[in-house]
Amino acid sequence: MSRRSTWARRSSGAVVLALALAVQPAPASAAPWSRDVPLDPPAGQSAGRARPADFTVYGFSQSNVDQEDPQVYEVAPDVTIRAIGKWSTNGDEATDYNFAQIRRYHARGITFMGSGTASVIFPHDFASTEIFDDMSTRDADNNPVPHDELGFPIPARRGNIFNPAYRTYLLDWARIQIDGGVDGINLDEVNAGFSGGQKYGFNGNEGFDDYAVADFNRYLLAKYPGFTTADWTSRFGMTDDNLVRSDVPADDLSRNFNYRHYLRANGWNLDPLTPANPLAGEWGRVTANRMYADDHSFTVSYLRRYWKEMVDELRAYARRTTGRHLLISSNGLFPYVDFNSVGMYPWNPDEQTPDHRGADYVPVVDGHLDGARSLQANYRYLKEQSRAIAGDVPVAVFIDWPTDMMTDYLNLPLAEQKDYWQIFGAEAYANGIFPAFHLRDTVGSPTAEELGLLDFFRTYTGFYKQHQRLYRDNDLGSPAVRVGTGNVSASLLVQRGSGARTLHLVNHNYDRGIIPQTGVTVGVDLPSCPRRIAMVSPDFPGTRTPPSSCRHGRLSATVDRLDHYTVLSLG
């Protein structure tokens, strides 16, 4: 029996047509792109650069599973974050895919990441309404939560990651991609089913299904093993007829504690995370696309557990069937990944301000790029959070879509789109993370080639490929960098292992175009003086040696002209 006949059914008529119009990409050439690209990789080359430590240039180009993007071969990034994306029933069967393109990726030395949504589901994805309902997240009244705010013409919901059958469903299509030869899997929006959606004003009224409520009992029993009836009553206001019990199976919700009944009895079933609820803190509030290391609430603890089980199973399957390590990534900051790929969108939680507004990752004023802004603090925050969550893995950022940030980027004049990458892409590199250069999405937005950016990307990324050794395994250095000129962000990076140091300068002197600065002095205190300083930049060819002085490790150097971005390699 095929996977599709197990889980899904093909719908017909206007429903499928409407969904296709909503989510499918603009038409692509049916013939695989093969200009000067052999169908098979050269002898001895069987994969792309499948070691994230070797990745320097990231690309973002996502196609449907049966399509292919020729732009990737032109730019030749080390990896594309999500080369293809399984969506709804498109990707349930191996015959849905264009796996032949993986050989073309590998022939160019590009690592191929498969992917798919880990949360958005539709009625026609499953063989019956009963299965669809069972796979869906639920509110505190045990009703499936609609997600009409996603804008699809047919009912959309979020899949329930606490349901073992749903996790199996995700693993099934991921195994198809592994069998097809992908180097890795990117699971998108792993923990997205807890917001409550527009129906509940995104107040967190979601995820209260039988599977999660039973796990909540297990969590409470493990956290408070010595609690008596009196303890449960005094601490959390439980009643004698609805108590956590260790002598009853956790999933027996008629005899053990039923959190939904507790919420309803107290009038919190429409707003379960209200501060008035003494169990709200134990349950926790899930932040979409983030799994913070210091969050040990029930929801995050168990999401972390199920995420690890899925990752371990996929890697074990890949080792067993292909003999290779499978790369894992997701959208956001997650543990157990080989690299984190962080989507930049307006409702992110990354701005560290009292009102917790989202970081403005594509700063625009009156339709023009606000290049005078700096994203250094935000990039550093992402890198620090990723290290706490996942360890020393690379962090890449991409403009997520369809969002206002992507719309703002696409509407910039061409010169300012280039400036975006030369300022904010460079600033990502300057702070130890990686920008993913945007080539294509699957909602019909103009591609990089259609925007006139493809030649720029090919040339601009060439600088980072040429100087890739400067950008690998870097941490932020602790000494503060002194800059004698305003509107410049500066950073010191220290390479793990070698201890090599680089000084990075990004010019934010900007008014609808970069305004170069001359005679920029920069200084930093080092353990010892460098023997030589090499200055490189995507803004000029070759290598230069800036005038400098150093005594007892106190270095001072002068950059004769700073256009967008310059690096000083301290040898």
C-alpha positions in Angstrom: 0.0 0.0 0.0 1.4 3.4 -0.9 1.9 6.2 1.6 -0.7 8.3 -0.3 -3.3 5.6 0.1 -2.5 5.3 3.8 -2.6 9.0 4.7 -4.1 11.0 1.8 -6.5 11.2 -1.0 -6.5 13.2 -4.2 -9.2 15.8 -4.2 -10.8 17.0 -7.5 -12.5 20.1 -8.8 -12.4 23.7 -7.7 -11.0 23.0 -4.2 -7.7 21.7 -5.5 -7.5 24.3 -8.3 -8.0 27.1 -5.8 -5.4 25.7 -3.5 -3.0 25.4 -6.4 -3.5 28.9 -7.4 -2.9 30.1 -3.9 0.3 28.2 -3.2 2.0 27.1 -6.3 4.9 29.0 -7.9 5.0 30.7 -11.2 5.4 28.3 -14.1 8.9 27.0 -14.6 10.6 25.3 -17.5 9.6 21.7 -17.8 13.0 20.7 -19.2 15.8 20.4 -16.6 18.4 23.0 -16.8 21.6 21.4 -18.0 23.8 24.0 -19.7 27.3 22.7 -19.2 26.1 20.6 -16.3 26.6 16.8 -16.6 23.8 14.6 -15.4 26.2 12.8 -13.1 28.9 14.3 -10.9 32.6 13.9 -11.7 34.3 10.8 -10.6 34.8 10.7 -6.9 32.2 13.4 -6.3 29.0 12.0 -5.0 27.6 14.8 -2.9 27.7 18.6 -2.4 29.6 20.2 0.4 27.7 18.3 3.0 29.7 19.6 5.9 28.1 22.8 7.3 31.5 23.8 8.7 32.5 24.2 5.0 29.4 26.4 4.1 30.2 30.0 3.3 27.6 31.0 0.7 24.0 30.1 1.5 21.2 30.4 -1.1 17.5 30.5 -0.7 15.7 29.0 -3.7 12.6 26.9 -3.0 10.8 25.0 -5.7 7.9 22.5 -5.7 9.1 19.0 -5.5 8.7 18.4 -9.3 10.4 21.7 -10.3 14.0 23.0 -10.5 15.6 26.5 -10.4 18.3 27.1 -13.0 19.5 30.2 -11.0 21.0 27.9 -8.4 23.6 26.6 -10.9 24.5 30.2 -11.9 25.2 31.4 -8.4 26.4 28.0 -7.1 26.0 28.5 -3.3 27.5 25.9 -1.0 23.9 25.0 0.0 20.3 26.0 -0.6 18.3 26.0 2.7 15.2 24.5 1.1 15.7 23.4 -2.5 12.3 21.8 -2.7 9.3 21.9 -0.4 6.7 19.1 0.2 3.3 20.8 0.4 -0.1 19.2 1.0 -0.2 16.0 -1.1 2.5 17.2 -3.5 5.4 15.0 -2.2 3.5 12.1 -0.8 5.0 9.7 -3.4 8.5 9.3 -4.9 7.0 9.8 -8.4 6.1 13.4 -7.4 9.7 14.4 -7.3 12.4 15.6 -9.7 15.2 13.9 -7.9 17.4 14.0 -11.0 18.3 17.6 -10.1 20.3 16.4 -7.1 23.0 15.1 -9.4 23.2 18.5 -11.1 23.5 20.2 -7.6 26.3 17.8 -6.7 28.0 18.4 -10.0 28.3 22.0 -9.0 29.4 21.1 -5.5 26.1 22.3 -4.0 24.5 20.6 -1.0 20.8 19.8 -1.6 18.3 20.3 1.3 14.9 18.7 0.9 12.1 20.1 3.0 8.4 20.3 3.8 5.9 22.0 6.1 5.8 20.3 9.5 2.5 22.0 10.5 0.1 23.2 7.8 -2.5 20.6 6.9 -5.7 20.5 4.7 -8.7 18.1 4.7 -7.7 16.5 1.4 -4.3 15.5 2.8 -5.8 12.6 4.6 -8.0 9.7 3.7 -10.9 10.7 6.0 -12.3 13.5 8.0 -11.7 11.5 11.1 -8.0 11.2 10.4 -7.8 14.9 9.6 -9.5 15.8 12.9 -7.2 13.5 14.8 -4.1 15.1 13.2 -5.3 18.6 14.0 -4.4 20.8 17.0 -7.3 21.6 19.4 -8.3 24.3 21.7 -9.2 24.0 25.4 -12.7 22.9 24.5 -11.2 20.0 22.4 -12.3 21.6 19.1 -10.0 21.7 16.1 -8.4 25.2 15.7 -8.9 26.8 12.3 -6.2 28.9 10.8 -8.1 31.0 8.3 -5.6 33.8 8.8 -3.1 31.8 6.6 -5.2 32.9 3.7 -5.9 29.6 1.9 -9.2 29.1 0.1 -10.0 25.8 1.9 -9.8 25.1 5.6 -6.3 25.0 6.9 -5.2 23.7 10.3 -2.0 23.0 12.2 -0.8 19.4 12.6 -0.5 18.1 16.1 3.1 17.2 16.8 2.1 15.5 20.1 0.2 12.9 18.1 2.5 10.0 17.3 0.5 9.3 14.1 1.2 12.8 12.9 4.9 12.5 13.6 4.9 9.3 11.6 3.2 11.1 8.8 6.0 13.7 8.7 8.7 11.0 8.9 7.1 9.1 6.0 7.5 11.9 3.4 10.9 12.8 4.8 12.0 9.2 4.2 10.9 9.5 0.5 13.2 12.5 0.2 16.1 10.6 1.8 15.5 7.7 -0.5 15.7 10.1 -3.4 19.2 11.3 -2.4 18.8 14.6 -0.5 21.7 15.7 1.6 19.4 17.0 4.3 15.9 17.8 5.5 14.6 21.1 6.6 11.3 20.8 8.6 9.5 24.1 8.4 7.5 25.5 11.4 7.9 22.6 13.7 6.2 24.2 16.7 3.7 26.4 15.0 0.5 24.8 16.3 0.2 26.6 19.6 -0.8 30.2 18.9 -4.6 29.8 18.9 -4.7 31.6 15.5 -6.9 34.5 14.6 -10.0 32.9 16.2 -8.5 33.4 19.6 -6.4 36.5 18.9 -3.2 34.4 19.1 -3.6 34.1 22.8 -2.2 30.5 23.0 -5.5 28.6 23.0 -4.2 25.7 21.0 -2.5 22.3 21.6 -4.9 21.0 24.3 -5.7 17.7 22.6 -5.8 14.3 24.4 -2.2 13.5 23.5 -0.8 16.7 25.0 -3.1 16.6 28.1 -1.9 13.1 28.9 1.7 14.2 28.5 1.0 17.1 30.8 0.1 14.6 33.5 3.4 12.8 32.9 5.2 16.1 33.2 3.6 17.1 36.4 4.1 13.7 38.0 7.8 13.8 37.1 8.3 17.4 38.3 6.4 16.9 41.5 6.8 13.2 42.4 6.2 13.7 46.1 3.0 15.8 45.8 0.0 14.7 47.9 -3.6 15.5 47.3 -3.3 18.5 49.6 -0.3 19.7 47.6 -2.1 19.6 44.2 -5.0 21.3 45.8 -3.2 24.1 47.6 -0.6 24.8 44.9 -2.8 24.6 41.8 -6.4 24.7 43.0 -7.2 21.1 41.8 -10.4 19.5 43.1 -10.9 16.1 44.6 -12.7 14.9 41.5 -9.9 16.1 39.1 -6.5 15.4 40.5 -3.1 14.3 39.1 -2.8 10.6 40.1 0.2 8.3 39.9 -1.9 5.2 40.3 -3.9 5.8 37.1 -2.5 5.7 33.5 -1.7 9.3 32.4 -3.8 9.0 29.3 -6.9 7.9 31.2 -8.4 11.3 31.2 -11.7 10.2 32.7 -10.0 9.1 36.0 -6.7 11.0 35.9 -6.3 14.8 35.8 -8.0 16.4 32.8 -6.5 19.8 32.2 -9.3 20.8 29.8 -11.9 20.1 32.5 -9.8 22.2 35.0 -9.7 25.1 32.5 -13.4 24.9 31.8 -14.4 24.7 35.5 -12.4 27.8 36.2 -13.6 29.8 33.2 -10.2 29.8 31.5 -11.1 27.6 28.5 -11.1 30.6 26.1 -7.8 32.1 27.5 -5.8 29.2 29.0 -2.6 31.2 29.5 -4.3 33.9 31.6 -2.1 34.9 34.5 -5.0 33.9 36.8 -4.4 30.3 35.9 -1.8 28.8 38.3 -1.0 26.0 35.8 -0.3 28.4 32.9 3.4 28.7 33.8 3.7 25.0 34.1 2.1 24.5 30.7 4.2 27.3 29.1 3.9 29.6 26.1 5.3 28.3 22.9 7.2 30.9 20.7 6.9 29.9 17.1 10.2 28.9 15.5 12.1 29.2 18.7 13.0 26.5 21.3 14.8 28.4 24.0 17.4 26.5 26.0 16.2 27.9 29.3 12.6 27.1 28.8 11.7 24.0 30.7 7.9 24.4 30.7 5.8 21.4 29.7 5.1 22.3 26.1 8.7 23.2 25.2 10.2 20.3 27.1 8.0 17.8 25.3 8.3 19.5 22.0 12.1 19.3 22.4 11.7 15.6 23.2 9.6 14.8 20.2 11.8 16.9 17.9 14.8 15.0 19.0 13.0 11.6 18.5 12.2 12.7 14.9 15.7 14.0 14.2 17.3 10.8 15.6 14.9 8.6 13.6 15.6 10.4 10.3 19.4 10.3 10.8 19.3 6.7 11.8 17.2 5.9 8.7 19.7 7.8 6.4 22.7 6.0 8.0 21.0 2.6 7.6 19.9 3.1 4.0 22.5 5.4 2.5 25.5 5.2 4.9 25.6 9.0 5.1 25.0 11.6 7.8 21.7 13.4 7.1 21.8 17.2 7.7 18.9 18.6 9.7 17.7 22.2 9.8 14.4 24.0 10.5 13.0 27.5 10.3 14.2 29.2 13.5 16.4 28.3 16.4 16.2 24.7 17.3 18.4 22.1 19.0 19.8 18.9 17.4 20.4 20.6 14.0 23.4 20.8 11.8 22.7 24.4 11.1 20.0 26.9 12.0 18.2 28.7 9.3 16.2 31.6 10.7 13.4 33.2 8.7 13.2 36.9 9.0 9.6 38.1 9.3 7.7 40.9 11.0 6.3 39.1 14.1 9.7 37.7 15.2 10.6 38.0 18.9 14.2 39.1 18.4 14.1 42.8 19.3 15.2 43.2 22.9 13.0 46.1 23.9 10.4 46.4 26.7 7.5 46.1 24.2 9.1 43.0 22.5 8.4 44.3 19.1 9.8 42.4 16.2 13.3 43.2 14.9 13.1 45.1 11.6 15.3 42.9 9.5 14.5 44.7 6.2 14.5 48.4 7.3 12.6 50.6 4.9 11.5 54.2 5.1 9.1 55.6 2.6 9.7 52.7 0.2 13.5 53.1 0.3 16.2 51.1 2.1 17.1 52.5 5.5 20.8 51.6 5.2 21.6 53.9 8.1 20.2 51.3 10.5 22.4 48.5 11.9 21.3 44.9 12.5 24.5 44.1 14.4 22.7 43.7 17.8 20.0 41.5 16.3 22.5 39.3 14.4 24.5 38.9 17.6 21.4 37.9 19.6 20.6 35.2 17.0 24.1 33.8 17.2 24.1 33.8 21.0 20.7 32.2 21.2 21.6 29.6 18.6 24.8 28.7 20.6 22.8 28.3 23.8 20.2 26.1 22.0 22.2 24.1 19.5 25.9 24.6 20.2 28.4 25.7 17.7 26.5 25.2 14.5 26.3 27.8 11.7 23.4 30.2 11.7 21.9 31.4 8.4 19.2 34.1 8.0 16.7 34.4 5.1 13.9 36.8 4.2 10.8 34.7 4.9 7.8 34.9 2.7 5.0 35.7 2.0 5.5 38.5 4.5 5.7 42.3 4.6 9.5 42.1 4.9 9.7 40.2 1.6 7.2 42.7 0.0 9.3 45.6 1.2 12.5 44.0 -0.2 10.9 43.2 -3.6 9.6 46.7 -3.9 12.9 48.4 -3.4 14.7 49.9 -6.4 17.2 47.5 -7.9 20.2 49.5 -6.7 18.8 49.5 -3.2 18.1 45.7 -3.3 21.8 45.3 -4.1 22.7 47.7 -1.2 20.6 45.5 1.1 22.9 42.6 0.6 26.1 44.7 0.5 25.1 46.3 3.8 23.0 43.9 5.8 24.2 40.7 4.2 27.8 41.8 4.9 26.8 42.8 8.4 25.6 39.2 8.9 29.0 37.9 7.8 30.7 40.5 10.0 28.9 39.1 13.1 29.5 35.4 12.5 26.3 34.4 10.7 25.4 33.9 7.1 22.9 35.6 4.8 21.0 33.3 2.4 20.8 35.1 -0.9 17.2 35.1 -2.2 16.7 33.5 -5.6 13.1 32.2 -5.6 10.0 31.4 -3.6 7.0 29.3 -4.4 4.3 32.0 -4.5 5.1 33.5 -7.8 7.2 36.5 -6.7 9.8 37.8 -9.1 12.9 35.7 -9.1 16.4 37.2 -8.7 16.9 36.9 -12.5 13.6 38.7 -13.2 14.6 41.5 -10.7 18.0 41.9 -12.4 20.0 40.6 -9.5 21.4 37.3 -10.8 24.6 38.7 -12.2 25.1 40.7 -9.0 24.7 37.6 -6.9 27.1 35.6 -9.0 29.8 38.3 -8.7 29.1 39.4 -5.1 29.1 35.9 -3.7 32.4 35.3 -5.5 34.1 37.4 -2.9 32.9 35.2 0.0 33.9 32.1 -1.9 37.3 33.4 -2.5 37.8 34.4 1.1 35.8 31.5 2.7 38.5 30.7 5.2 37.8 34.1 6.9 34.2 33.2 7.6 34.2 29.7 9.1 33.9 28.7 12.7 33.9 32.3 14.0 32.9 33.6 17.4 32.6 37.2 18.4 35.7 38.6 20.1 35.4 40.2 23.5 37.5 43.3 23.1 35.5 46.4 22.0 36.4 47.8 18.6 37.1 51.5 18.5 36.1 53.4 15.3 36.9 57.1 14.8 34.1 57.7 12.3 30.3 57.7 12.9 27.8 55.5 11.1 30.1 52.4 11.0 29.4 49.1 12.8 32.5 47.2 13.7 33.2 43.7 15.0 36.0 41.4 15.9 35.7 37.8 15.0 37.9 35.0 16.4 38.2 31.7 14.7 37.7 28.6 16.8 40.8 26.4 16.7 43.2 28.6 14.8 42.5 31.8 16.9 42.7 33.8 13.7 41.3 37.3 14.1 39.4 39.5 11.6 38.1 43.1 12.0 34.9 43.9 10.1 33.7 47.4 9.2 30.2 48.0 7.7 29.3 51.5 6.5 25.9 52.8 7.4 26.5 56.3 6.0 23.5 56.0 3.7 20.8 58.1 2.0 19.2 56.2 -0.9 22.7 55.0 -1.7 25.9 54.4 0.1 28.0 57.4 1.0 31.7 56.3 1.1 33.8 57.4 4.1 37.5 58.1 3.9 40.3 58.0 6.5 38.3 55.6 8.9 40.5 54.8 11.9 39.9 51.6 13.8 41.5 50.2 16.9 41.3 47.1 19.1 43.3 45.7 22.0 44.7 42.2 21.2 46.7 39.6 23.1 49.7 40.5 20.9 50.4 42.6 17.8 49.7 41.0 14.4 52.7 40.5 12.2 50.8 41.7 9.1 47.4 43.1 8.2 45.7 42.3 4.9 42.6 44.4 3.9 40.1 42.8 1.5 36.6 43.9 0.4 34.0 43.0 -2.1 34.2 46.7 -3.0 37.7 46.5 -4.5 39.8 43.9 -6.1 42.9 42.2 -4.6 44.5 42.8 -1.2 45.7 46.0 0.4 47.8 46.8 3.4 46.5 49.7 5.5 48.8 51.9 7.5 48.8 50.8 11.1 50.6 50.9 14.4 50.6 48.5 17.3 52.3 48.5 20.7 51.7 46.0 23.5 48.7 44.6 21.5 47.0 48.0 21.1 46.3 48.1 17.4 45.3 51.1 15.3 44.8 51.1 11.6 43.4 53.5 9.0 41.1 52.4 6.1 41.6 54.8 3.3 38.1 54.4 1.9 35.1 52.5 3.2 32.4 51.9 0.7 30.0 49.2 1.9 32.2 46.7 3.8 35.8 46.0 4.5 37.6 43.2 6.4 41.0 43.4 8.0 42.7 40.1 8.5 45.1 40.2 11.4 47.9 37.6 10.7 
